[in-house]
Amino acid sequence: MEKGYTIRCSCHTYVTLEWEGQFIFCLDNDLHYMETIIEKIEKRTRMKFREIPVKGSIQDFDGLRFLSGGFKKGQEIFS
């Protein structure tokens, strides 16, 4: 089991925050731009989004929608 916070992305749309494997919240990229999702996750965790361990694959984050920059690949989001 992961210790601390983790994030995962499913269906290249839903970004989920967990604490030690337990669900905290899930945000839909169809309803919120990634800038807003990242802000909410960073506010909740008090960590930089890029520093939170990814559960699954970084490629699961491919195609997420940003207000500035359009759609991005997972590698771009975490680099």
Secondary structure, DSSP 8 states (H G I E B T S, - for coil): ---SEEEEEETTTEEEEEETTEEEEEEETTTS-HHHHHHHHHHHHSS-GGGS-BSS-GGGGTTEEETTTEEE-HHHHH-
